[in-house]
């Protein structure tokens, strides 16, 4: 966070809040992409949790060395 200036960050938050409020006043606060129906995901068994944790560890083991070798 060396490039983040606090003198710019606070006015950016204020401008973003005011901009979103003005936009919502004119166009409404409904979701931009409409009312999407996202299906609910249910875990079918406890083995799927183990499978996803193995996937996450494999992804982490393959990506992290690439990110931190710079």
HTML snippet that shows the backbone in 3Dmol.js (N, CA, C, O; Angstrom):
<script src="https://3Dmol.org/build/3Dmol-min.js"></script>
<div id="view" style="width:600px;height:400px;position:relative"></div>
<script>
const pdb = `
ATOM      1  N   UNK A   1       0.826  -1.191   0.000  1.00  0.00           N
ATOM      2  CA  UNK A   1       0.000   0.000   0.000  1.00  0.00           C
ATOM      3  C   UNK A   1       0.866   1.249   0.000  1.00  0.00           C
ATOM      4  O   UNK A   1       0.500   2.270   0.582  1.00  0.00           O
ATOM      5  N   UNK A   2       2.009   1.162  -0.652  1.00  0.00           N
ATOM      6  CA  UNK A   2       2.878   2.327  -0.702  1.00  0.00           C
ATOM      7  C   UNK A   2       2.328   3.403  -1.624  1.00  0.00           C
ATOM      8  O   UNK A   2       2.603   4.587  -1.427  1.00  0.00           O
ATOM      9  N   UNK A   3       1.551   3.006  -2.629  1.00  0.00           N
ATOM     10  CA  UNK A   3       1.054   3.979  -3.600  1.00  0.00           C
ATOM     11  C   UNK A   3      -0.271   4.605  -3.204  1.00  0.00           C
ATOM     12  O   UNK A   3      -0.771   5.480  -3.911  1.00  0.00           O
ATOM     13  N   UNK A   4      -0.847   4.183  -2.098  1.00  0.00           N
ATOM     14  CA  UNK A   4      -2.149   4.689  -1.685  1.00  0.00           C
ATOM     15  C   UNK A   4      -1.971   5.908  -0.790  1.00  0.00           C
ATOM     16  O   UNK A   4      -1.442   5.805   0.317  1.00  0.00           O
ATOM     17  N   UNK A   5      -2.407   7.036  -1.266  1.00  0.00           N
ATOM     18  CA  UNK A   5      -2.309   8.275  -0.497  1.00  0.00           C
ATOM     19  C   UNK A   5      -3.591   8.472   0.295  1.00  0.00           C
ATOM     20  O   UNK A   5      -4.680   8.422  -0.277  1.00  0.00           O
ATOM     21  N   UNK A   6      -3.486   8.694   1.584  1.00  0.00           N
ATOM     22  CA  UNK A   6      -4.668   8.869   2.422  1.00  0.00           C
ATOM     23  C   UNK A   6      -5.400  10.169   2.063  1.00  0.00           C
ATOM     24  O   UNK A   6      -6.608  10.285   2.268  1.00  0.00           O
ATOM     25  N   UNK A   7      -4.660  11.138   1.527  1.00  0.00           N
ATOM     26  CA  UNK A   7      -5.292  12.402   1.135  1.00  0.00           C
ATOM     27  C   UNK A   7      -6.251  12.203  -0.036  1.00  0.00           C
ATOM     28  O   UNK A   7      -7.158  13.012  -0.228  1.00  0.00           O
ATOM     29  N   UNK A   8      -6.071  11.159  -0.808  1.00  0.00           N
ATOM     30  CA  UNK A   8      -6.926  10.878  -1.959  1.00  0.00           C
ATOM     31  C   UNK A   8      -7.986   9.851  -1.600  1.00  0.00           C
ATOM     32  O   UNK A   8      -9.081   9.875  -2.162  1.00  0.00           O
ATOM     33  N   UNK A   9      -7.686   8.961  -0.685  1.00  0.00           N
ATOM     34  CA  UNK A   9      -8.573   7.855  -0.366  1.00  0.00           C
ATOM     35  C   UNK A   9      -9.886   8.331   0.268  1.00  0.00           C
ATOM     36  O   UNK A   9     -10.958   7.866  -0.121  1.00  0.00           O
ATOM     37  N   UNK A  10      -9.820   9.232   1.217  1.00  0.00           N
ATOM     38  CA  UNK A  10     -11.034   9.695   1.903  1.00  0.00           C
ATOM     39  C   UNK A  10     -11.946  10.478   0.950  1.00  0.00           C
ATOM     40  O   UNK A  10     -13.146  10.204   0.939  1.00  0.00           O
ATOM     41  N   UNK A  11     -11.458  11.430   0.156  1.00  0.00           N
ATOM     42  CA  UNK A  11     -12.353  12.075  -0.811  1.00  0.00           C
ATOM     43  C   UNK A  11     -12.926  11.108  -1.848  1.00  0.00           C
ATOM     44  O   UNK A  11     -14.042  11.311  -2.325  1.00  0.00           O
ATOM     45  N   UNK A  12     -12.175  10.055  -2.204  1.00  0.00           N
ATOM     46  CA  UNK A  12     -12.693   9.070  -3.152  1.00  0.00           C
ATOM     47  C   UNK A  12     -13.869   8.310  -2.559  1.00  0.00           C
ATOM     48  O   UNK A  12     -14.840   8.031  -3.263  1.00  0.00           O
ATOM     49  N   UNK A  13     -13.799   7.973  -1.286  1.00  0.00           N
ATOM     50  CA  UNK A  13     -14.919   7.294  -0.625  1.00  0.00           C
ATOM     51  C   UNK A  13     -16.128   8.208  -0.573  1.00  0.00           C
ATOM     52  O   UNK A  13     -17.248   7.767  -0.831  1.00  0.00           O
ATOM     53  N   UNK A  14     -15.921   9.465  -0.246  1.00  0.00           N
ATOM     54  CA  UNK A  14     -17.036  10.421  -0.176  1.00  0.00           C
ATOM     55  C   UNK A  14     -17.655  10.610  -1.559  1.00  0.00           C
ATOM     56  O   UNK A  14     -18.879  10.613  -1.685  1.00  0.00           O
ATOM     57  N   UNK A  15     -16.834  10.766  -2.598  1.00  0.00           N
ATOM     58  CA  UNK A  15     -17.344  10.947  -3.956  1.00  0.00           C
ATOM     59  C   UNK A  15     -18.094   9.706  -4.431  1.00  0.00           C
ATOM     60  O   UNK A  15     -19.124   9.819  -5.095  1.00  0.00           O
ATOM     61  N   UNK A  16     -17.588   8.539  -4.097  1.00  0.00           N
ATOM     62  CA  UNK A  16     -18.260   7.307  -4.492  1.00  0.00           C
ATOM     63  C   UNK A  16     -19.621   7.184  -3.822  1.00  0.00           C
ATOM     64  O   UNK A  16     -20.596   6.794  -4.465  1.00  0.00           O
ATOM     65  N   UNK A  17     -19.693   7.511  -2.548  1.00  0.00           N
ATOM     66  CA  UNK A  17     -20.962   7.446  -1.822  1.00  0.00           C
ATOM     67  C   UNK A  17     -21.976   8.428  -2.398  1.00  0.00           C
ATOM     68  O   UNK A  17     -23.136   8.071  -2.604  1.00  0.00           O
ATOM     69  N   UNK A  18     -21.552   9.648  -2.656  1.00  0.00           N
ATOM     70  CA  UNK A  18     -22.457  10.650  -3.227  1.00  0.00           C
ATOM     71  C   UNK A  18     -22.879  10.252  -4.633  1.00  0.00           C
ATOM     72  O   UNK A  18     -24.048  10.405  -4.988  1.00  0.00           O
ATOM     73  N   UNK A  19     -21.955   9.746  -5.440  1.00  0.00           N
ATOM     74  CA  UNK A  19     -22.295   9.314  -6.794  1.00  0.00           C
ATOM     75  C   UNK A  19     -23.301   8.176  -6.803  1.00  0.00           C
ATOM     76  O   UNK A  19     -24.235   8.184  -7.604  1.00  0.00           O
ATOM     77  N   UNK A  20     -23.124   7.197  -5.923  1.00  0.00           N
ATOM     78  CA  UNK A  20     -24.069   6.080  -5.864  1.00  0.00           C
ATOM     79  C   UNK A  20     -25.437   6.551  -5.391  1.00  0.00           C
ATOM     80  O   UNK A  20     -26.461   6.058  -5.865  1.00  0.00           O
ATOM     81  N   UNK A  21     -25.460   7.501  -4.461  1.00  0.00           N
ATOM     82  CA  UNK A  21     -26.745   8.017  -3.970  1.00  0.00           C
ATOM     83  C   UNK A  21     -27.486   8.766  -5.068  1.00  0.00           C
ATOM     84  O   UNK A  21     -28.695   8.597  -5.220  1.00  0.00           O
ATOM     85  N   UNK A  22     -26.785   9.583  -5.829  1.00  0.00           N
ATOM     86  CA  UNK A  22     -27.422  10.319  -6.933  1.00  0.00           C
ATOM     87  C   UNK A  22     -27.916   9.347  -7.995  1.00  0.00           C
ATOM     88  O   UNK A  22     -29.029   9.495  -8.500  1.00  0.00           O
ATOM     89  N   UNK A  23     -27.100   8.356  -8.340  1.00  0.00           N
ATOM     90  CA  UNK A  23     -27.518   7.353  -9.318  1.00  0.00           C
ATOM     91  C   UNK A  23     -28.766   6.617  -8.832  1.00  0.00           C
ATOM     92  O   UNK A  23     -29.719   6.434  -9.589  1.00  0.00           O
ATOM     93  N   UNK A  24     -28.755   6.202  -7.582  1.00  0.00           N
ATOM     94  CA  UNK A  24     -29.908   5.495  -7.027  1.00  0.00           C
ATOM     95  C   UNK A  24     -31.158   6.352  -6.976  1.00  0.00           C
ATOM     96  O   UNK A  24     -32.268   5.842  -7.123  1.00  0.00           O
ATOM     97  N   UNK A  25     -30.988   7.654  -6.769  1.00  0.00           N
ATOM     98  CA  UNK A  25     -32.140   8.554  -6.740  1.00  0.00           C
ATOM     99  C   UNK A  25     -32.820   8.622  -8.103  1.00  0.00           C
ATOM    100  O   UNK A  25     -34.048   8.637  -8.185  1.00  0.00           O
ATOM    101  N   UNK A  26     -32.023   8.664  -9.175  1.00  0.00           N
ATOM    102  CA  UNK A  26     -32.597   8.796 -10.512  1.00  0.00           C
ATOM    103  C   UNK A  26     -32.999   7.456 -11.132  1.00  0.00           C
ATOM    104  O   UNK A  26     -34.021   7.385 -11.816  1.00  0.00           O
ATOM    105  N   UNK A  27     -32.231   6.409 -10.913  1.00  0.00           N
ATOM    106  CA  UNK A  27     -32.475   5.130 -11.573  1.00  0.00           C
ATOM    107  C   UNK A  27     -32.978   4.036 -10.641  1.00  0.00           C
ATOM    108  O   UNK A  27     -33.328   2.949 -11.100  1.00  0.00           O
ATOM    109  N   UNK A  28     -33.017   4.300  -9.371  1.00  0.00           N
ATOM    110  CA  UNK A  28     -33.481   3.309  -8.414  1.00  0.00           C
ATOM    111  C   UNK A  28     -32.322   2.462  -7.891  1.00  0.00           C
ATOM    112  O   UNK A  28     -31.260   2.379  -8.508  1.00  0.00           O
ATOM    113  N   UNK A  29     -32.555   1.846  -6.750  1.00  0.00           N
ATOM    114  CA  UNK A  29     -31.520   1.047  -6.103  1.00  0.00           C
ATOM    115  C   UNK A  29     -31.662  -0.445  -6.397  1.00  0.00           C
ATOM    116  O   UNK A  29     -31.170  -1.280  -5.637  1.00  0.00           O
ATOM    117  N   UNK A  30     -32.327  -0.774  -7.488  1.00  0.00           N
ATOM    118  CA  UNK A  30     -32.463  -2.172  -7.871  1.00  0.00           C
ATOM    119  C   UNK A  30     -31.142  -2.665  -8.449  1.00  0.00           C
ATOM    120  O   UNK A  30     -30.320  -1.853  -8.873  1.00  0.00           O
ATOM    121  N   UNK A  31     -30.922  -3.962  -8.475  1.00  0.00           N
ATOM    122  CA  UNK A  31     -29.675  -4.475  -9.055  1.00  0.00           C
ATOM    123  C   UNK A  31     -29.541  -4.079 -10.525  1.00  0.00           C
ATOM    124  O   UNK A  31     -30.536  -4.002 -11.245  1.00  0.00           O
ATOM    125  N   UNK A  32     -28.336  -3.835 -10.954  1.00  0.00           N
ATOM    126  CA  UNK A  32     -28.083  -3.369 -12.323  1.00  0.00           C
ATOM    127  C   UNK A  32     -28.507  -4.416 -13.351  1.00  0.00           C
ATOM    128  O   UNK A  32     -29.075  -4.073 -14.387  1.00  0.00           O
ATOM    129  N   UNK A  33     -28.233  -5.685 -13.068  1.00  0.00           N
ATOM    130  CA  UNK A  33     -28.517  -6.745 -14.024  1.00  0.00           C
ATOM    131  C   UNK A  33     -29.882  -7.378 -13.814  1.00  0.00           C
ATOM    132  O   UNK A  33     -30.112  -8.509 -14.242  1.00  0.00           O
ATOM    133  N   UNK A  34     -30.770  -6.677 -13.175  1.00  0.00           N
ATOM    134  CA  UNK A  34     -32.113  -7.200 -12.959  1.00  0.00           C
ATOM    135  C   UNK A  34     -32.164  -8.142 -11.774  1.00  0.00           C
ATOM    136  O   UNK A  34     -31.220  -8.238 -10.989  1.00  0.00           O
ATOM    137  N   UNK A  35     -33.248  -8.812 -11.666  1.00  0.00           N
ATOM    138  CA  UNK A  35     -33.441  -9.723 -10.547  1.00  0.00           C
ATOM    139  C   UNK A  35     -33.042 -11.125 -10.993  1.00  0.00           C
ATOM    140  O   UNK A  35     -33.897 -11.924 -11.377  1.00  0.00           O
ATOM    141  N   UNK A  36     -31.762 -11.421 -10.944  1.00  0.00           N
ATOM    142  CA  UNK A  36     -31.271 -12.723 -11.370  1.00  0.00           C
ATOM    143  C   UNK A  36     -31.629 -13.774 -10.335  1.00  0.00           C
ATOM    144  O   UNK A  36     -31.481 -13.558  -9.132  1.00  0.00           O
ATOM    145  N   UNK A  37     -32.092 -14.892 -10.810  1.00  0.00           N
ATOM    146  CA  UNK A  37     -32.407 -16.000  -9.920  1.00  0.00           C
ATOM    147  C   UNK A  37     -31.195 -16.932  -9.860  1.00  0.00           C
ATOM    148  O   UNK A  37     -30.963 -17.717 -10.780  1.00  0.00           O
ATOM    149  N   UNK A  38     -30.443 -16.842  -8.799  1.00  0.00           N
ATOM    150  CA  UNK A  38     -29.261 -17.672  -8.627  1.00  0.00           C
ATOM    151  C   UNK A  38     -29.672 -18.920  -7.858  1.00  0.00           C
ATOM    152  O   UNK A  38     -30.224 -18.821  -6.762  1.00  0.00           O
ATOM    153  N   UNK A  39     -29.408 -20.084  -8.420  1.00  0.00           N
ATOM    154  CA  UNK A  39     -29.825 -21.306  -7.731  1.00  0.00           C
ATOM    155  C   UNK A  39     -29.049 -21.494  -6.429  1.00  0.00           C
ATOM    156  O   UNK A  39     -27.865 -21.171  -6.333  1.00  0.00           O
ATOM    157  N   UNK A  40     -29.740 -22.017  -5.451  1.00  0.00           N
ATOM    158  CA  UNK A  40     -29.131 -22.263  -4.146  1.00  0.00           C
ATOM    159  C   UNK A  40     -28.269 -23.514  -4.233  1.00  0.00           C
ATOM    160  O   UNK A  40     -28.682 -24.518  -4.814  1.00  0.00           O
ATOM    161  N   UNK A  41     -27.068 -23.457  -3.654  1.00  0.00           N
ATOM    162  CA  UNK A  41     -26.146 -24.580  -3.685  1.00  0.00           C
ATOM    163  C   UNK A  41     -26.167 -25.285  -2.344  1.00  0.00           C
ATOM    164  O   UNK A  41     -25.985 -24.661  -1.298  1.00  0.00           O
ATOM    165  N   UNK A  42     -26.386 -26.571  -2.381  1.00  0.00           N
ATOM    166  CA  UNK A  42     -26.381 -27.374  -1.168  1.00  0.00           C
ATOM    167  C   UNK A  42     -25.289 -28.431  -1.280  1.00  0.00           C
ATOM    168  O   UNK A  42     -25.123 -29.065  -2.321  1.00  0.00           O
ATOM    169  N   UNK A  43     -24.558 -28.606  -0.206  1.00  0.00           N
ATOM    170  CA  UNK A  43     -23.569 -29.670  -0.181  1.00  0.00           C
ATOM    171  C   UNK A  43     -24.302 -30.999  -0.054  1.00  0.00           C
ATOM    172  O   UNK A  43     -25.154 -31.172   0.818  1.00  0.00           O
ATOM    173  N   UNK A  44     -23.965 -31.916  -0.919  1.00  0.00           N
ATOM    174  CA  UNK A  44     -24.659 -33.194  -0.906  1.00  0.00           C
ATOM    175  C   UNK A  44     -24.102 -34.138   0.146  1.00  0.00           C
ATOM    176  O   UNK A  44     -24.832 -34.957   0.703  1.00  0.00           O
ATOM    177  N   UNK A  45     -22.814 -34.024   0.415  1.00  0.00           N
ATOM    178  CA  UNK A  45     -22.221 -34.897   1.427  1.00  0.00           C
ATOM    179  C   UNK A  45     -20.996 -34.224   2.013  1.00  0.00           C
ATOM    180  O   UNK A  45     -20.509 -33.225   1.485  1.00  0.00           O
ATOM    181  N   UNK A  46     -20.507 -34.775   3.100  1.00  0.00           N
ATOM    182  CA  UNK A  46     -19.322 -34.191   3.725  1.00  0.00           C
ATOM    183  C   UNK A  46     -18.068 -34.476   2.909  1.00  0.00           C
ATOM    184  O   UNK A  46     -17.056 -33.796   3.076  1.00  0.00           O
ATOM    185  N   UNK A  47     -18.120 -35.466   2.037  1.00  0.00           N
ATOM    186  CA  UNK A  47     -16.952 -35.749   1.204  1.00  0.00           C
ATOM    187  C   UNK A  47     -16.702 -34.631   0.196  1.00  0.00           C
ATOM    188  O   UNK A  47     -15.564 -34.431  -0.229  1.00  0.00           O
ATOM    189  N   UNK A  48     -17.738 -33.907  -0.190  1.00  0.00           N
ATOM    190  CA  UNK A  48     -17.535 -32.803  -1.125  1.00  0.00           C
ATOM    191  C   UNK A  48     -16.743 -31.674  -0.467  1.00  0.00           C
ATOM    192  O   UNK A  48     -15.990 -30.977  -1.149  1.00  0.00           O
ATOM    193  N   UNK A  49     -16.898 -31.482   0.840  1.00  0.00           N
ATOM    194  CA  UNK A  49     -16.099 -30.477   1.538  1.00  0.00           C
ATOM    195  C   UNK A  49     -14.633 -30.867   1.493  1.00  0.00           C
ATOM    196  O   UNK A  49     -13.773 -30.019   1.256  1.00  0.00           O
ATOM    197  N   UNK A  50     -14.340 -32.134   1.717  1.00  0.00           N
ATOM    198  CA  UNK A  50     -12.964 -32.607   1.649  1.00  0.00           C
ATOM    199  C   UNK A  50     -12.400 -32.456   0.233  1.00  0.00           C
ATOM    200  O   UNK A  50     -11.245 -32.063   0.065  1.00  0.00           O
ATOM    201  N   UNK A  51     -13.201 -32.763  -0.773  1.00  0.00           N
ATOM    202  CA  UNK A  51     -12.760 -32.650  -2.156  1.00  0.00           C
ATOM    203  C   UNK A  51     -12.423 -31.198  -2.498  1.00  0.00           C
ATOM    204  O   UNK A  51     -11.403 -30.928  -3.131  1.00  0.00           O
ATOM    205  N   UNK A  52     -13.288 -30.256  -2.074  1.00  0.00           N
ATOM    206  CA  UNK A  52     -13.034 -28.848  -2.350  1.00  0.00           C
ATOM    207  C   UNK A  52     -11.823 -28.333  -1.582  1.00  0.00           C
ATOM    208  O   UNK A  52     -11.108 -27.466  -2.085  1.00  0.00           O
ATOM    209  N   UNK A  53     -11.577 -28.838  -0.393  1.00  0.00           N
ATOM    210  CA  UNK A  53     -10.395 -28.393   0.338  1.00  0.00           C
ATOM    211  C   UNK A  53      -9.119 -28.912  -0.328  1.00  0.00           C
ATOM    212  O   UNK A  53      -8.099 -28.222  -0.326  1.00  0.00           O
ATOM    213  N   UNK A  54      -9.165 -30.105  -0.889  1.00  0.00           N
ATOM    214  CA  UNK A  54      -8.005 -30.619  -1.626  1.00  0.00           C
ATOM    215  C   UNK A  54      -7.780 -29.788  -2.884  1.00  0.00           C
ATOM    216  O   UNK A  54      -6.636 -29.489  -3.226  1.00  0.00           O
ATOM    217  N   UNK A  55      -8.854 -29.410  -3.577  1.00  0.00           N
ATOM    218  CA  UNK A  55      -8.732 -28.549  -4.756  1.00  0.00           C
ATOM    219  C   UNK A  55      -8.099 -27.209  -4.378  1.00  0.00           C
ATOM    220  O   UNK A  55      -7.220 -26.712  -5.082  1.00  0.00           O
ATOM    221  N   UNK A  56      -8.545 -26.635  -3.275  1.00  0.00           N
ATOM    222  CA  UNK A  56      -8.027 -25.334  -2.845  1.00  0.00           C
ATOM    223  C   UNK A  56      -6.549 -25.431  -2.487  1.00  0.00           C
ATOM    224  O   UNK A  56      -5.770 -24.539  -2.825  1.00  0.00           O
ATOM    225  N   UNK A  57      -6.161 -26.493  -1.815  1.00  0.00           N
ATOM    226  CA  UNK A  57      -4.751 -26.654  -1.447  1.00  0.00           C
ATOM    227  C   UNK A  57      -3.887 -26.867  -2.677  1.00  0.00           C
ATOM    228  O   UNK A  57      -2.769 -26.357  -2.743  1.00  0.00           O
ATOM    229  N   UNK A  58      -4.389 -27.611  -3.651  1.00  0.00           N
ATOM    230  CA  UNK A  58      -3.627 -27.825  -4.878  1.00  0.00           C
ATOM    231  C   UNK A  58      -3.470 -26.517  -5.649  1.00  0.00           C
ATOM    232  O   UNK A  58      -2.400 -26.231  -6.187  1.00  0.00           O
ATOM    233  N   UNK A  59      -4.523 -25.737  -5.699  1.00  0.00           N
ATOM    234  CA  UNK A  59      -4.448 -24.449  -6.377  1.00  0.00           C
ATOM    235  C   UNK A  59      -3.473 -23.526  -5.665  1.00  0.00           C
ATOM    236  O   UNK A  59      -2.676 -22.841  -6.307  1.00  0.00           O
ATOM    237  N   UNK A  60      -3.533 -23.506  -4.359  1.00  0.00           N
ATOM    238  CA  UNK A  60      -2.628 -22.660  -3.591  1.00  0.00           C
ATOM    239  C   UNK A  60      -1.180 -23.108  -3.783  1.00  0.00           C
ATOM    240  O   UNK A  60      -0.289 -22.271  -3.927  1.00  0.00           O
ATOM    241  N   UNK A  61      -0.943 -24.395  -3.785  1.00  0.00           N
ATOM    242  CA  UNK A  61       0.422 -24.902  -3.941  1.00  0.00           C
ATOM    243  C   UNK A  61       0.972 -24.617  -5.323  1.00  0.00           C
ATOM    244  O   UNK A  61       2.186 -24.497  -5.484  1.00  0.00           O
ATOM    245  N   UNK A  62       0.119 -24.505  -6.319  1.00  0.00           N
ATOM    246  CA  UNK A  62       0.608 -24.246  -7.666  1.00  0.00           C
ATOM    247  C   UNK A  62       0.744 -22.763  -7.966  1.00  0.00           C
ATOM    248  O   UNK A  62       1.570 -22.383  -8.796  1.00  0.00           O
ATOM    249  N   UNK A  63      -0.044 -21.915  -7.314  1.00  0.00           N
ATOM    250  CA  UNK A  63      -0.051 -20.482  -7.625  1.00  0.00           C
ATOM    251  C   UNK A  63       0.900 -19.692  -6.738  1.00  0.00           C
ATOM    252  O   UNK A  63       1.564 -18.776  -7.224  1.00  0.00           O
ATOM    253  N   UNK A  64       0.983 -20.015  -5.476  1.00  0.00           N
ATOM    254  CA  UNK A  64       1.780 -19.228  -4.550  1.00  0.00           C
ATOM    255  C   UNK A  64       3.254 -19.161  -4.902  1.00  0.00           C
ATOM    256  O   UNK A  64       3.827 -18.075  -4.815  1.00  0.00           O
ATOM    257  N   UNK A  65       3.906 -20.244  -5.293  1.00  0.00           N
ATOM    258  CA  UNK A  65       5.333 -20.120  -5.658  1.00  0.00           C
ATOM    259  C   UNK A  65       5.555 -19.195  -6.856  1.00  0.00           C
ATOM    260  O   UNK A  65       6.580 -18.517  -6.938  1.00  0.00           O
ATOM    261  N   UNK A  66       4.614 -19.168  -7.766  1.00  0.00           N
ATOM    262  CA  UNK A  66       4.744 -18.285  -8.929  1.00  0.00           C
ATOM    263  C   UNK A  66       4.611 -16.826  -8.513  1.00  0.00           C
ATOM    264  O   UNK A  66       5.317 -15.962  -9.032  1.00  0.00           O
ATOM    265  N   UNK A  67       3.709 -16.553  -7.578  1.00  0.00           N
ATOM    266  CA  UNK A  67       3.479 -15.173  -7.152  1.00  0.00           C
ATOM    267  C   UNK A  67       4.651 -14.618  -6.346  1.00  0.00           C
ATOM    268  O   UNK A  67       4.969 -13.434  -6.456  1.00  0.00           O
ATOM    269  N   UNK A  68       5.285 -15.445  -5.552  1.00  0.00           N
ATOM    270  CA  UNK A  68       6.304 -14.937  -4.638  1.00  0.00           C
ATOM    271  C   UNK A  68       7.727 -15.198  -5.093  1.00  0.00           C
ATOM    272  O   UNK A  68       8.649 -15.082  -4.285  1.00  0.00           O
ATOM    273  N   UNK A  69       7.943 -15.542  -6.342  1.00  0.00           N
ATOM    274  CA  UNK A  69       9.306 -15.728  -6.835  1.00  0.00           C
ATOM    275  C   UNK A  69       9.854 -14.463  -7.485  1.00  0.00           C
ATOM    276  O   UNK A  69      10.987 -14.451  -7.964  1.00  0.00           O
ATOM    277  N   UNK A  70       9.067 -13.419  -7.503  1.00  0.00           N
ATOM    278  CA  UNK A  70       9.504 -12.165  -8.133  1.00  0.00           C
ATOM    279  C   UNK A  70      10.445 -11.424  -7.234  1.00  0.00           C
ATOM    280  O   UNK A  70      10.920 -10.346  -7.591  1.00  0.00           O
TER     281      UNK A  70
END
`;
const viewer = $3Dmol.createViewer("view");
viewer.addModel(pdb, "pdb");
viewer.setStyle({}, {cartoon: {color: "spectrum"}});
viewer.zoomTo();
viewer.render();
</script>
